[in-house]
Amino acid sequence: MSQALQDLLDLLDLEQIEEDIFRGQSRSAVVPRVFGGQVAAQALVAAGRTVPADRPAHSLHAYFLRPGDPGAPIVYTVDRIRDGKSFTTRRVVAVQHGKPIFHLSASFQTYEEGLEHQAPMPSAPDPATLPTSHERLRGYGHLAPDVVERFLEAREAVDLRYVDEPPYGRYGEPREPHSQVWFRTNGKLDDDPLLHVVLATYVSDMTLLDSVLLAHGRGGWAVGDVVGASLDHAMWFHRPFRADEWLLYDQESPSAHGGRGLGQARIYTQDGRLAITVIQEGVVRVPR
């Protein structure tokens, strides 16, 4: 396991300070606020620790309310909304400086047999044939060195490989609002299903709005031609998967309007099983 991955696992390992109350630490991201994927992942950890281990998470719905302060801890309060025969529901509020910054609802379910079908996996090149983040980012002479370093630092724990050029790699000309990324953790994880769901939640916030930028030829915050932030985030976990094995993140944007952009995606295992569906809306504004 890489040291960066161990550091990320330590970041996601919350301290319990009272029954159903947890505290997590924060750190800076590629922008000067707490990375949204971190808050979502920590909130899911808090919810999961109040649920029996035989009930894996099957969905989450979340709202980002305020920017997080990377210099302060985050307190997560869990409400035990319902404990049913098949489903368990939890609500989590993340608080900093006395104000809520994030709200999560998550549902967990006991395993059961049922109907079975899925959308087919789209074609994508083998991840082993694609450049690593380090190889790709080092080739972008138009990005400031500090921007490159912040990107690389944020992705040390995760091997994330774009199929095509990311928005900040080639911009100025609109492209199809579709993006593909392969990802896996930089090291093996233990077999706790919640841990793999939490790591996928963390990564899911890294690239989902890329397709919005592609549709308009924008490079994103890295080149300063848009400003934005996540507004809400929803995930459905369909089938078991491992976050330390390659996952294909197939993303597209069906709409942008009113200063907001929508991204939707499917995450597949390398052998073609549909593991996760993700939808996110974010603020996407052109600076005046």
ChimeraX attribute file (.defattr): number of C-alpha atoms within 10 A of each C-alpha:
attribute: neighborCount
match mode: 1-to-1
recipient: residues
	/A:1	11
	/A:2	14
	/A:3	12
	/A:4	18
	/A:5	19
	/A:6	15
	/A:7	13
	/A:8	18
	/A:9	16
	/A:10	12
	/A:11	16
	/A:12	24
	/A:13	17
	/A:14	21
	/A:15	14
	/A:16	15
	/A:17	11
	/A:18	9
	/A:19	9
	/A:20	16
	/A:21	19
	/A:22	23
	/A:23	21
	/A:24	22
	/A:25	19
	/A:26	21
	/A:27	16
	/A:28	15
	/A:29	17
	/A:30	19
	/A:31	13
	/A:32	12
	/A:33	16
	/A:34	19
	/A:35	24
	/A:36	26
	/A:37	20
	/A:38	24
	/A:39	26
	/A:40	27
	/A:41	23
	/A:42	30
	/A:43	32
	/A:44	28
	/A:45	20
	/A:46	30
	/A:47	28
	/A:48	22
	/A:49	15
	/A:50	15
	/A:51	19
	/A:52	12
	/A:53	14
	/A:54	11
	/A:55	18
	/A:56	22
	/A:57	27
	/A:58	18
	/A:59	19
	/A:60	22
	/A:61	19
	/A:62	21
	/A:63	20
	/A:64	21
	/A:65	15
	/A:66	15
	/A:67	17
	/A:68	26
	/A:69	18
	/A:70	16
	/A:71	12
	/A:72	14
	/A:73	16
	/A:74	27
	/A:75	26
	/A:76	31
	/A:77	21
	/A:78	24
	/A:79	16
	/A:80	15
	/A:81	13
	/A:82	12
	/A:83	12
	/A:84	10
	/A:85	8
	/A:86	11
	/A:87	16
	/A:88	21
	/A:89	20
	/A:90	22
	/A:91	23
	/A:92	25
	/A:93	22
	/A:94	28
	/A:95	19
	/A:96	17
	/A:97	12
	/A:98	9
	/A:99	11
	/A:100	18
	/A:101	19
	/A:102	25
	/A:103	21
	/A:104	23
	/A:105	21
	/A:106	23
	/A:107	22
	/A:108	25
	/A:109	19
	/A:110	15
	/A:111	11
	/A:112	6
	/A:113	5
	/A:114	6
	/A:115	4
	/A:116	5
	/A:117	7
	/A:118	10
	/A:119	10
	/A:120	10
	/A:121	17
	/A:122	11
	/A:123	10
	/A:124	13
	/A:125	10
	/A:126	12
	/A:127	20
	/A:128	10
	/A:129	9
	/A:130	17
	/A:131	15
	/A:132	15
	/A:133	19
	/A:134	18
	/A:135	11
	/A:136	15
	/A:137	20
	/A:138	14
	/A:139	12
	/A:140	14
	/A:141	10
	/A:142	11
	/A:143	15
	/A:144	11
	/A:145	13
	/A:146	10
	/A:147	16
	/A:148	20
	/A:149	15
	/A:150	14
	/A:151	18
	/A:152	17
	/A:153	14
	/A:154	17
	/A:155	21
	/A:156	19
	/A:157	21
	/A:158	22
	/A:159	18
	/A:160	27
	/A:161	24
	/A:162	20
	/A:163	19
	/A:164	14
	/A:165	14
	/A:166	22
	/A:167	26
	/A:168	23
	/A:169	18
	/A:170	17
	/A:171	19
	/A:172	13
	/A:173	11
	/A:174	14
	/A:175	18
	/A:176	14
	/A:177	20
	/A:178	22
	/A:179	25
	/A:180	26
	/A:181	21
	/A:182	25
	/A:183	22
	/A:184	21
	/A:185	26
	/A:186	21
	/A:187	17
	/A:188	14
	/A:189	19
	/A:190	9
	/A:191	9
	/A:192	11
	/A:193	18
	/A:194	17
	/A:195	21
	/A:196	19
	/A:197	22
	/A:198	24
	/A:199	24
	/A:200	25
	/A:201	26
	/A:202	21
	/A:203	22
	/A:204	24
	/A:205	19
	/A:206	15
	/A:207	18
	/A:208	29
	/A:209	31
	/A:210	24
	/A:211	28
	/A:212	30
	/A:213	26
	/A:214	27
	/A:215	20
	/A:216	17
	/A:217	20
	/A:218	24
	/A:219	21
	/A:220	24
	/A:221	14
	/A:222	19
	/A:223	16
	/A:224	12
	/A:225	18
	/A:226	17
	/A:227	13
	/A:228	17
	/A:229	18
	/A:230	23
	/A:231	19
	/A:232	20
	/A:233	25
	/A:234	19
	/A:235	23
	/A:236	18
	/A:237	20
	/A:238	16
	/A:239	12
	/A:240	15
	/A:241	22
	/A:242	22
	/A:243	25
	/A:244	19
	/A:245	16
	/A:246	21
	/A:247	28
	/A:248	29
	/A:249	25
	/A:250	23
	/A:251	24
	/A:252	24
	/A:253	25
	/A:254	13
	/A:255	15
	/A:256	18
	/A:257	10
	/A:258	8
	/A:259	11
	/A:260	17
	/A:261	24
	/A:262	23
	/A:263	24
	/A:264	22
	/A:265	23
	/A:266	22
	/A:267	27
	/A:268	24
	/A:269	21
	/A:270	17
	/A:271	9
	/A:272	16
	/A:273	18
	/A:274	23
	/A:275	19
	/A:276	25
	/A:277	19
	/A:278	24
	/A:279	21
	/A:280	23
	/A:281	23
	/A:282	21
	/A:283	19
	/A:284	22
	/A:285	17
	/A:286	12
	/A:287	9
	/A:288	5
